[in-house]
């Protein structure tokens, strides 16, 4: 059991002792810190009149209603009005915040973590995740418990609004590059795995409005996840088998809060979560040439696609807020993360599986080919993801510095750990913020080459560390 406090929010397992887990006391404490930060927030570009307003939504996990009620009523106690979306998705809340002209938003979800986890994810007035400076301020307020609650005549009010999933769908279908008629003409049959969360509601509804025949798998939002909710190949055997059995054109998989997206090919093989962004970028950049951004642990294939369409590519530090910052700086047309997260600014600056599904299906309909055939048109890269556990006495930063020196003649970035770009492959070394671990990501033209590179780097780290 554990409680993790970070600049992006607070997450932990339900139950246990205060301060060690995500207990009701911790939920109230952190919601109080966020609300207090909002009340003290100063920005000359924002004109406030009347009470503050915050949008709140949750995924379907079992602890959701409990945490939801605690957070909403804490905000009310601070004198903040709440737009309560109830069962929702992360991108839906992100879309709702600016539409409601709200001052912020809170999403109650532990994303791809198992059912015993929950979390508070915090948004600013644009519906985007907070930056590190803002997040640090909230952590300090929570630690100091510097809260000042409102008197009885100044309490906030709750407005329930369950229309936003439909509003979100309409917003996606109205995007200029989403061709609903082309998708309808293709007569796709698609299996959807909603991992028994809110994706099981919103994704089938989106697909049906695009004229798709939908086969539902785990689309009942009970919060009882039927498999590990992270959309990785080893967790998706059921949908892979059902796609083949149903003779479907593809499978669509989302995580519990619907910001990560994976596809299954018609033969039951995975399209590859790294290639969700690659395929969507290929389509978008073919229609609107420009730049692309992903984090530096994502596939080199996105760089290849951007170059193919005469655009530039840059890599950010890991983390959605870092990707968004670099996208804005570079005026990127599309970006995201290799874990299946699509960020398309024409919609909003947040990972959004609905946007990804609509763009991908338009692309597929235009190409008039199978999903496996489309996948074969993209550069072939393979990843190896490893970690090396060190003793607490070992200086992890010193190891990373030593690795930088060893490879000083290569293309190196140190904005987030150490990323070493070789001609045909790369390695990214990142230290954990909570334990003495170095995560080692490699990518190469074959799986064997990726694994071999990872083993070589691990051996070099062990030699430096003297283990």
Number of C-alpha atoms within 10 A of each C-alpha: 13 15 21 15 15 14 18 22 23 22 25 24 22 22 15 12 14 13 14 16 22 28 20 16 14 22 25 21 21 23 26 27 26 28 28 22 21 20 16 9 12 10 8 6 6 10 7 9 6 7 14 19 26 27 31 30 27 30 31 28 27 19 19 22 16 11 23 24 13 19 25 25 21 22 28 23 21 22 24 27 24 24 23 20 22 22 23 29 32 27 24 26 27 31 24 25 25 19 12 14 14 20 24 29 29 28 27 31 28 25 25 18 18 18 23 16 24 29 26 26 21 23 25 20 21 20 28 23 26 20 15 14 9 17 19 17 15 25 21 13 18 21 12 10 14 13 16 14 16 15 10 9 7 14 17 21 18 17 11 13 13 15 11 20 25 14 14 23 20 13 14 22 20 13 15 8 17 21 19 21 12 17 22 19 12 17 14 20 20 23 28 27 28 29 30 25 31 28 30 25 18 21 25 23 16 21 24 12 14 23 18 21 17 18 17 20 19 20 20 19 21 15 19 17 20 15 17 16 22 22 23 16 15 9 14 21 14 14 22 22 15 20 25 19 12 14 15 21 20 28 29 21 29 27 30 34 29 29 26 26 28 29 26 29 23 25 18 24 20 22 22 21 23 23 25 26 29 31 23 27 31 21 21 21 21 15 11 13 17 20 23 27 30 32 22 25 26 27 27 25 18 28 20 18 23 24 16 13 19 14 17 18 21 19 23 24 19 18 14 22 19 17 25 27 16 20 27 13 9 16 14 22 21 26 32 29 28 24 22 28 26 30 31 24 17 13 15 17 27 26 26 28 29 27 27 26 24 24 26 25 24 24 24 21 21 14 13 12 12 16 23 18 13 16 19 11 9 16 16 14 18 20 24 19 15 15 16 14 11 17 12 10 7 13 12 20 13 12 18 20 13 16 18 19 11 11 13 11 9 14 12 17 17 15 12 16 19 20 23 21 18 13 9 11 19 23 24 24 21 21 19 13 9 7 11 16 17 24 16 23 23 29 26 24 14 14 15 13 18 22 20 15 21 24 16 11 17 18 14 16 20 14 11 14 16 8 10
